[in-house]
């Protein structure tokens, strides 16, 4: 039986070696991982971590530049929690909704132009749905603009020691260049 494993592509690894460590995965374990994670065969890089002790079990191309929308979402959420007042009210604008609709696969909770929503409700909706219309409204509360919210997220990444991480948009989408 495999220990609890997490597969993720990172930009923060400084490890230049992609050789499997002493704890090599058996052919059965690799097959099990591939069966449970269909994207594993198309992943350019992977990092497997034993969640019971934090040790790296296996790595492939762990130093390559990749996009991690989950990391971006956590930084976004942490910045929102640190830089907002829960009872502050945000009025949804057409620009916010237009921005949300530009997502590759937009997910919406149904915010409408001129809706007034507290930051607390936006945060709860975001945590439950990761909806793009909610995500588009929060940077206004966080920092006034998306650009300033991205700056906050990058400062937080620096404080957390994520040296190879650069956030370029609050939506977590990969932007080339």
SULDAPE-V526262 format. One record per residue. N is the residue number from 1. PSI is psi in radians with two decimals (* if undefined). Layout:
{{N	PSI} {N	PSI}}
This chain:
{{1	2.36} {2	2.51} {3	2.88} {4	2.15} {5	2.64} {6	2.29} {7	2.23} {8	2.60} {9	2.32} {10	2.77} {11	0.02} {12	-0.11} {13	2.36} {14	-0.04} {15	2.02} {16	-0.17} {17	2.23} {18	0.21} {19	2.51} {20	2.34} {21	-3.10} {22	-0.58} {23	1.26} {24	2.52} {25	2.41} {26	2.88} {27	-0.65} {28	-0.75} {29	-0.71} {30	-0.79} {31	-0.73} {32	-0.78} {33	-0.81} {34	-0.65} {35	-0.71} {36	-0.34} {37	1.44} {38	-0.48} {39	-0.18} {40	-0.56} {41	-0.37} {42	-0.03} {43	2.34} {44	-0.54} {45	2.64} {46	2.59} {47	2.06} {48	2.22} {49	2.37} {50	1.97} {51	-0.20} {52	-0.47} {53	-0.03} {54	0.07} {55	2.52} {56	2.17} {57	-0.73} {58	2.69} {59	2.54} {60	2.09} {61	0.76} {62	-0.21} {63	0.00} {64	2.70} {65	2.14} {66	2.95} {67	2.28} {68	1.65} {69	-0.51} {70	-0.74} {71	-0.77} {72	-0.73} {73	-0.69} {74	-0.73} {75	-0.71} {76	-0.85} {77	-0.79} {78	-0.74} {79	-0.72} {80	-0.74} {81	-0.64} {82	-0.47} {83	0.35} {84	2.85} {85	2.17} {86	-0.62} {87	-0.02} {88	2.41} {89	2.39} {90	2.32} {91	2.16} {92	2.29} {93	2.88} {94	-0.69} {95	-0.70} {96	-0.80} {97	-0.67} {98	-0.72} {99	-0.77} {100	-0.64} {101	-0.26} {102	-0.13} {103	2.62} {104	-0.81} {105	1.41} {106	2.36} {107	2.20} {108	2.54} {109	-0.16} {110	0.41} {111	2.49} {112	2.72} {113	2.37} {114	0.02} {115	2.49} {116	2.13} {117	2.43} {118	2.69} {119	-0.70} {120	-0.81} {121	-0.69} {122	-0.76} {123	-0.76} {124	-0.75} {125	-0.72} {126	-0.79} {127	-0.58} {128	-0.54} {129	-0.41} {130	0.53} {131	2.47} {132	-0.58} {133	-0.58} {134	-0.79} {135	-0.59} {136	-0.44} {137	-0.52} {138	-0.63} {139	-0.52} {140	-0.76} {141	-0.64} {142	-0.82} {143	-0.05} {144	-0.67} {145	2.84} {146	-0.73} {147	-0.79} {148	-0.59} {149	-0.71} {150	-0.72} {151	-0.74} {152	-0.77} {153	-0.72} {154	-0.65} {155	-0.72} {156	-0.75} {157	-0.73} {158	-0.80} {159	-0.54} {160	-0.06} {161	0.31} {162	1.30} {163	-0.53} {164	0.33} {165	2.26} {166	2.06} {167	2.32} {168	-0.19} {169	2.58} {170	-0.28} {171	-0.05} {172	0.04} {173	2.58} {174	2.30} {175	2.10} {176	2.67} {177	*}}
